[in-house]
């Protein structure tokens, strides 16, 4: 929506926006920003992915810390990173005054629990003795784990995806609600139904190789045949074994990188993603967590993985949260991107999202839609760049000077989940469906050509390939060099067999 001209003097900040300004917080912007107007009507604008909502005067919450905290949870959502930043600087007595004023209120109980969850400090308050248990996050608004952990102190059902060490959130947006009803799992199963086991076996071998090459190519790496075979072997294990454990992640890294760059633990130096643009001049795209924070965060990520693995949370949400969380934490010096994409397969296969024995090349969709893939990473990385204070020495070694941990622990991963759903949708619709159809047509074309001329399989494969490279026709040069023994009539009939099978594909490529 276009920005609406209006008189800002009649509007006051509310919720998180008011608290960020009042306490001068450095935070990643919340997805929703609230204002209350003294005149005018309620309206909504959207600017650079942030929804700005203006409420009428009857919504004004009041001026206290508790007033704006309660408004934030009602209208701006639950933003753990902003709350963590706020709880670091507010006077404990101010927060206690709010909780004591309504100790059994559902928002006060949630905020009390989150204060202790995020700070690790117990407030001088007695445990609640009565009252129903309430969900920390509303499952209609957020993706949550079930069963939740019951917290007796505040009588809260903790249904968060993680724990204080690593706890992303995912909102149920309209985009995600539509994907929930799109039956991607059923579409994937229908895409492979009707094909013979032999064709599926051949397709699987090709798709493993395609996924491997695409994953490397995203990083502009040309893998050797040995590294390709190693990665394919890992993909073949993705359905059977859980790789989201520290020893397995280290094993993964060792098997996919050049042996000279193998790590035997998480990195102990500051890492970043950048490019050299001039002599001693780097353009920094992403700064990773400080090494002293990393081990704790990675334990949290693995715990979040196990928590989701034992719940009924969507496998795609699970895969996105863990795989993108992994690449944002960047625990190794090399190989993080390939492991990130491998974990998508590992989780989707183990959670039964993909049909048994079928692997679809999601990296091929990411590669074809590289702007969308980059945007899914930048949805987080561009905000971090505005917050991290760092310096580079003349050898390119980075030092981070401020405390950055909370921004990596408590990420709103809604954009990444939306992106993965879209990549999976495209993979089923295009990569998987088209590859299976291509192979089935290939078999039919070979059979038709054999009935015209009984040639060796190698020559039939070559003839089909040459025709597909030349709009369905055999070029004069290729005929002279490889098929001069065929008559004009035989070539014409064979070309017709290729066009009958691949005409649509050839015309779409023009």
N, C-alpha and C positions, 0 to 999 in steps of 0.2 A: 504494500500500500504506500502511496505517496505521503510524504511528510506534510502535515497540515499546519499552516501558519496560525499561531494563536498567541495570546497574551500570557507569557510565562509567569508574570507577576501574580496572577490569580491562582497559581498552582503550587501545592506543597508536596515535597517528596514523602513517600510513605513506605513502610516495610523495609526491605533490604536497602533500597536506594537511600532512605533517610539515615539508616544506621551506618552505611558506608561513608556518607558525608559527615555525619556527626563524629565518628571515631577515626576519620581519615584512614580508612582501610585500603591496603593494596590487595586487590582481588581480581580474579577473572570475572568479567561481568556475568550477572545472572541472566538467564534466558528471558526473564520477565521483569519489567521495571514499572513500578506503580507511582502514580501521582494522584492527588486529590485536588479538585478545583472548587473554588468558592463560587464560581458562576459557570454556567454552561452545562453541557450534557455529557454523559458517559461515552467514551469513544476509545478506539484501539488503533494504533499505528504500528508499522513494522519497519525497522531500519537495521540493515546489516545483521539479520538473523535474530535480533532482539525485539520482542513484543513490548511495546510501551502502552500501558493502559491507564487512561485518565478516568477516575471515579468522581461521582458527584459528592457534595459536601457531607452527605449523611454517612459516608464511609470513613470519614476522618477518625483514625483510631485513638488519638490522644497524643501526648508528648513524651511519655515515659519509655524507657527501654523495653519494658514488658509489653506496652501497647504496640510498638512497632514489630517486636518479635512475633507476637501473636498474629498480627496482620500479615507478616511475611509468610508464615506457615499456611495461613488461609488462602492467600491470593498469589504469592510468588513461588510457592513450592518449598521443598526441603533442600537447601543448598548447604551441604556439609562443609565445603571449603570456606564459604563466607562465615558460617557459624563458628568454625574453628578459629578463623582470624579474629572474629569479634570476641570470643570467649578468652582470648589471650590478653585483651586490653580492658575489658569492662571491669568495673569494681565488683568484686564478689558480693558485697553487701547489696548493691543495686539489683543484682540478679536474684538474690535470696528474697529481697522484698517482694519481687514479682511472684515468685513461686509460693511464698507464704500467704500471699493475698488470695490465692485460688489453688490450694494444694491438690485438689481432686479434679481440677479442670483438665480436659484432654490435651489442650495445647501446652499448659504448664507442665503436665507430666511428661509429655514428649520432649519439651525443651530441657527439663531437669535431667532426663535420661541422656539426652544428647550432650549436655554440658559435661557430665561425668564421663561419657563415652569418648568425647573428643579431647578433653583435657587430662583424663586419667586421675582427676582429683575428686574425692567424695565430698559433697557438700554437707554441712552440719544440719542435716534434716533426718527425721525418723522415717523408717520405712512405712509405706502405706499399709494399713491393716485391712482395708475393705475396699470394695469397688470392683467392677468388671475389668478384665484385661482388655486393653485397646491396642490396635495395630499401630506400630510406629509410623509406617508408610501406608497410605491407602492403596490397596491392590488395584483399584479402579484407575488410579492415577500413575502408579509406578509398577515396574516389574519387581517382584519380591520373591523371596524363598518361602517355601512351605514344606514341612512344618516350621513355624517360627520358634525362636528361643524365648521362653517365658522368663521375664525379669520380675521377680517378686517385689523388689524395692519400690519401683514406680508402677507395678502392675501393667507392664508393657509387653507386647509381643514384638520382639526384635526380629523383623523380617527383612533386614538389610541384606544386600548381596555379599557383604564382606564384614571385616572387623576393623578396629581403629587403625591398623597398620596399612590397610588398603581397602577402600570401600567406595567403589563407583556407584553412581545412580543412573537409572534409565527411565525416562518419562514415557508414558503411553501416549504418544502423539497420534494424530489422525493418520499419518503415514504408516506408523507401526500397527495401528488397529486394522488398517486395510490389508497389510501383509498377513496379519494373524488369520484373516478369513480367506486368504488366497490359496490355502492348502498346497504350499510349496512341496511338502513331502509327498503328497498324493500325485502332484504333477510330475515329480521326479520318478516315481514308481511307474506312472503311466508312460513316461518317455521311454522306459526300457522294456516295457511289456510288449510281447509280440515278436521280439527278436530272439534268435536262437542262442543257446548257451555258447556255441562256437563263435558267433559273431560278437557277442558281448565280451568273450575272453580276448579276442583280437582287439576290440575297441578299448578295453581296459589297458592293455599294454601301450597302446598309442596315447591314451589320455594321461597315463602316468608320465610319459616322456614329455608330452605337451605341457603339463603342469610344471614339471621341473624346469624346462627351458624358459617358460614364461616367468616363473618366480625369479630366476637368475637375471633374465632380460630386464625386468623392472628396475634392477640395480645396475643395468648396463654391463653385466658380467657375461662372458662367453664361457660356460663351463666346459672342462675337458670331458671326454667320454667317461673317465673314471669317476669324476665328481657327479656326473649325470647319473651313472649307475648307482652310486651311493645314495643319492637323494631319492631315486625311484625305489630302492630297497626300503628306505625309511617310510615312504608313502604306503608301501605295501603292508607295513606294520601298523599304520595309523588306526586301522579298524580294531586291532586286537589289544594294544597296550596303551596305558596312560603315560604320556610323556611329560605331563605338567608336574614334575617333581624335580628337585634340584639335581640329583645325580643324572636323571634322564635328560634334562635340559643341557647339562654340560656335555653329556655323550652326544646329543644332537649337534651342538656347536662344533665339537671335535670332528664329526663325520662330514660336515658340509663346508667347512672352510679349508683353505690351504693349511697343510700340517704345521707350517711355520707360525700360524696365527691362532693356534689352539689355546683355549683358556682352561685352567684347571680349577677355577673358582670364579665367582662374580668379580667384575673389574674392581680395581682398587685406585684407579685414577679418574679424573674428571673427563667425561666424554661429551662430544657434541657432534652435530651433523652440519657440515658446511662445505664451502668450496672456495678455492683460491681464485681471486679475481685479478690480483696484481702482486708484485713482489711484496711479501710480508703483509698482504692484505687479504683477509678472509671475510667471506659473506657467511654469516651464521644463520642456519635455518632452524635449528632446534638444539636446545641445551638440556642434557639429561640430568637426572637427580644426582646430588652429590654422593660420592662413593660411600661415605660414612652412613648415609641413610638407606643405602640400597638393600643390604641383606634383610633388614627389618621389613621393607616394602615387599620384597620378593617372597618372604615367608607369608606376608599378608595376601599376596596375589595367589599363592598356591592354596592357602586356606580358603579364599573366596572360590577358587575353582572347585575344591572338594565340597564346599557348602552348596554350590549350584549343582554339582554333579549328583548330589543326594536329594535334590529337590525336583519340582516339576516346572521350574523356570524354562522358558523357551530355549531349545538348543542353539538357536541363532543368536539370541541375546547372550547366552553363556559363551559361545565361541567368540563373539565380537568383544565382549568385556575382557576376556582373558588374553586374546591375541593382540588387541590394540593396547591393553594394559601392559603387556610384555614389551611391545616395541617402544612405548613411551618411557618405561623404566630403563630400557636399553642395558641389560645387565652384562653384556659381553662387549669386547672390543670390536668384534666382527661377527657377521652372520645373524644379527638380530632380526633383520627384515625377512629373511628366508624362514627363520624359526617362527616368527609371527604368522606367516602365511601357512606354514605346516600345522601350527596349532589349530587353525580353523578346520582343517581336514580331520585332525585327530579328535577334536571334540565333537564335530558333527557326525563322524562315523561311529564313535563310541556311544553317543546318545541316540543312535538309531535314526537320525534325520535322513541320511542317505540309505538307499537300499543296500542290503548286504552284498559285498563284492563289487560295488559300483563307486567310482571316484569321479567327481566332476571338476574340471579345471577352472576353479574360481580365479586363479592368478591370470588366466588368459583374459577373463572379463576385466580384471583390474588393469591389465596391460592395454587392452583395447580402449578402455575408458580411463586413461591415465589422469586426465584432469579431475575426474570425480574421485579417483583414489587419492591423489594429492590433496584434494579438498578435505577428504575424511581425516587425513593426518594433520592438516593445517588448522582444522576446526579447534584443535587443542594447542598445537605448537605456536601459532601466531600470538596467542594470549600469553603463553609462557615467556616469549621473547620480550614482552613489554614489562615483565615483572622481575626477571632475574638480573642481578647486578654482577657483572663479571669483568675479567680482564684477561688478555692474552699476552704471553711473553713472546720474545722474538723467535722462539722455537715452536710457536703454535700451541704451547701448553696453556690450558685454561684454568683459572681460579674463579670459583663462585664465592661472592662475599656475603650474601644474605641467606637467611633461612628460607629454603624453598620447599621443604618436604610436603607441607599440607596441600600444595597445589597438585602434586602428583598422587597423593593418597586418595583425594576426594574429587575425582573427575566426573563431571556430567558427561556420560558416554552416549547420550541419545544420538548425536550426529553420526557416531561410528556404527552404532547398531542399525540405524536407517541405511547407511551406506552398504553394510554387509548384506542386508536383506535385498537391496537393489542388485548387488553383484551376483548373489545367488539366483535371483529371479532371471537375470540376463544369462547366467550360465546354463540354467535348465532350458530356457527358451531358445538359446542360440548355440552355445558351445556343445552341450550334450546332445540335444535333439538333432542338430545339423550333422554332427560327427557320426552318429549312429545311422542317420539316413544316408550319408555319403558312403559309408561302408556297405550298407545293404544294396545301394545302387551299384556300387563297385562290383559286388558279387554277381548281380544280374547282368551287368555289362560284360563281364568276363565270360559268363555263360553264353551270352548272345554272340560274342566275337568268336568263341570256340566253335560255334555251329557254322560260322562263315568260313573260318580258316582254323584248323587245329594247330595252333602255334604253342610253343612253350609258354608257361605262365610268365616268365621274365619278360618276354617280348610283348605279351598282352598288357602287362602292367605298364611297360614303357609306352606303348601306343596310347593307352588311356591318359597317361600323364602328359604326353606331348599334346594331345588334343585339348585337354583342359587348360593347358598353358596358352593355347592359340584359339580361343573362342569356339572350341568344338571341332576344329579342323586340323588335319596333319599338314604342317608346313612343307613346302617343296624341299627345303634343305634337310629337314628331318627324314623325309621319305627317301631322299638320295642316300643319306648316311646310314639309315637303319632298316628301311622297308622297301628297298628297290625290287624285291622279289614278289611284291604284291601287285595284282592287276588294278586298273582304275576302278573297275566294278567292285572288287573286294574292299578297296579303301573307302569307297563311297558308302557301302553298306555298313562297314565298321564305324565310320564317322556318324552315320545315322543312329547306330546303337548307342554311341556316347551321347549324342544330342537328345535321344529319347529319355535317357536316364538323368542327364544333368542340364537340360535346356533351361530350366528355371534358374538354377544357380549361375549359369553362364550369362543369362540375360540380366540378372540382378547385379552381376559384377561389372557390366558395361557402364 
